[in-house]
Amino acid sequence: MIQNSECINETDMSANVYRLIANEEKPPDIKYDKENSWIAAVQMFVSFLLAGFGMVAASLLLDVVQHWDVFQKIPGVYILVPALLGLKGNLEMTLASRMSTHANMGHLDACLNQLIVGNLCLIQCQAVLVGFLAAMAAVAMGWIPQGLFDIHQAMLLCASSVLTASFASFVLGLIMIGVIVISKKMNINPDNVATPIAASLGDLTTLALLSWISSMLYRSLGTSLLLPSIIIIIGAILVPVCGYIASQNKFTTQALDEGWVPVVSGMVISSTGGLILGYTVSSYEGVAVFQLVINGIGGNMAAVHASRLSTLLHTGQKEKYVISNTTKLLMLMVVPGQLIFVYTIAYLKAGHTSVTPIFILIYMCAALLQVFLLLIISHYLVVWMWKLGLDPDNSAIPYLTALGDLLGTALLGVAFYILFAIGDQDSDLGD
């Protein structure tokens, strides 16, 4: 573990210091204890299980709320679901990665209040803007095909998105900070557990809030624009206020500058995966439920890898340990983790495909290849960002989770195509 009781100076988190550390100058007053591999493996595997069951719970919740009136009458709400879940998950996972690095550098004891205020304001600013962006995309995609524009529906979508993003970011931010503080007190490395928990809580909490808020606003649809207008105005005020506070905080200045491009780029990459998913689902409906699992596990593993590597780079260590140890541990978790969730889906009868031995074999090949590629990309992406003077804690995870979606969806589509081609055409493969 890494310990440092003194709060760093204002310049210690600047880009210049990141470049200094990148040149292999180790920061002072930091002690290192080699982490036990088995303990790390247990911590990561338990967190992956929690994250996986969180994703299953989110999918079951979506199966319920999709029948609500607001989802049935306003299709734009469906468009908000993947946009908000993906982008909000990235915000919380980058927060978890940043805070894990601070925890391992010993900054929590002396600088906890500054870290909390700066990071909560940062993700609030990012979340509200993400909410506006997602709502505009939903309005455009819902209006252009139909050639109609309903101001009431547009305001409902915008207000629902902004309020959901704002409230979820605040609640999840507090939870993640609490998880990291408790982890350090229990001698658990937060790099191993924080990002998967952030992903699972982000999906479930954001979907629940979006469903409830949009349903409440739907009841006043067509009668008054006052409530949606108030929500949007408050959100518009929060952005510059929280942005200014984050810009004045030494822990979040760089994150405020660097965090926008990765989040938006990740959304674009995920959208490409969405196009592939739409094509494969039209041929093999069974892809949908397994897509959630393969994408989620792959993205979480890449995020943990990036978070651990970023921490080692911040503390002046070589990345070789991550390649030789963490990568092996993560690869070993793929098969047992995937088996647990595949058979959970089969037990709940949530899928449209029989879990046969040949299905398991080909599905596992796709999952292993996806995680292997993501871990390789994660290593080179983090190191490349570090050499450019960018903080990987702020920039790497949105790209990795988006690439996890893209690779997972594409490889899963190939797996189902192979199953169909070799004759494993059970009655529900394409249902």
WODA-V933332 format. One record per backbone hydrogen bond with DSSP energy under -0.5 kcal/mol. NH is the residue of the N-H (numbers start at 0). CO is the residue of the C=O. Records with the same first field share a line. If there is no record, write none. Layout:
# WODA-V933332
NH=CO ; CO
This chain:
# WODA-V933332
2=30
11=8
12=9
13=10
17=13
18=14
19=15
20=16
21=17
22=18 ; 19
23=20
24=19
25=23
30=2
39=35
40=36
41=37
42=38
43=39
44=40
45=41
46=42
47=43
48=44
49=45
50=46
51=47
52=48
53=49
54=50
55=51
56=52
57=53
58=54
59=55
60=56
61=57
62=58
63=59 ; 60
64=60
65=61
66=63
67=64
71=67
72=68
73=69
74=72
76=73
77=74
78=74
79=75
80=76
81=77
82=78
83=79
84=80
85=81
86=82
87=83
88=84
89=85
90=86
91=87
92=88
93=89
94=90
95=91
96=92
97=93
98=94
99=95
100=96
101=97
102=98
103=99
104=100
105=102
106=101
110=106
111=107
114=110
115=111
116=112
117=113
118=114
119=115
120=116
121=117
122=118
123=119
124=120
125=121
126=122
127=123
128=124
129=125
130=126
131=127
132=128
133=129
134=130
135=131
136=132
137=133
138=134
139=135
140=136
141=137
142=138
143=139
144=140
146=142
147=142
150=148
153=149
154=150
155=151
156=152
157=153
158=154
159=155
160=156
161=157
162=158
163=159
164=160
165=161
166=162
167=163
168=164
169=165
170=166
171=167
172=168
173=169
174=170
175=171
176=172
177=173
178=174
179=175
180=176
181=177
182=178
183=179
184=180
185=181
186=183
187=182
189=187
191=188
192=188 ; 189
193=189
196=192
197=193
198=194
199=195
200=196
201=197
202=198
203=199
204=200
205=201
206=202
207=203
208=204
209=205
210=206
211=207
212=208
213=209
214=210
215=211
216=212
217=213
218=214 ; 215
219=216
220=217
222=219
223=219
228=224
229=225
230=226
231=227
232=228
233=229
234=230
235=231
236=232
237=233
238=234
239=235
240=236
241=237
242=238
243=239
244=240
245=241
246=242
247=243
248=245
249=247
251=248
252=248
255=251
256=252
257=253
258=254
261=257
262=258
263=259
264=260
265=261
266=262
267=263
268=264
269=265
270=266
271=267
272=268
273=269
274=270
275=271
276=272
277=273
278=274
279=275
280=276
281=277
282=278 ; 279
283=279
284=429
285=428
286=283
287=284
289=285
290=286
291=287
292=288
293=289
294=290
295=291
296=292
297=293
298=294
299=295
300=296
301=297
302=298
303=299
304=300
305=301
306=302
307=303
308=304
309=305
310=306
311=307
312=308
313=309
314=310
315=312
316=311
321=318
322=318
323=319
324=320
325=320
326=321
328=324
329=325
330=326
331=327
332=328 ; 329
333=329 ; 330
334=330
335=331
336=332
337=333
338=334
339=335
340=336
341=337
342=338
343=339
344=340
345=341
346=342
347=343
348=344 ; 345
349=344
350=344
355=353
359=355
360=356
361=357
362=358
363=359
364=360
365=361
366=362
367=363
368=364
369=365
370=366
371=367
372=368
373=369
374=370
375=371
376=372
377=373
378=374
379=375
380=376
381=377
382=378
383=379
384=380
385=381
386=382
387=383
388=385
389=384
391=389
393=390
394=390
395=391
396=391
398=394
399=395
400=396
401=397
402=398
403=399
404=400
405=401
406=402
407=403
408=404
409=405
410=406
411=407
412=408
413=409
414=410
415=411
416=412
417=413
418=414
419=415
420=416
421=417
422=419
423=418
424=422
425=423
428=425
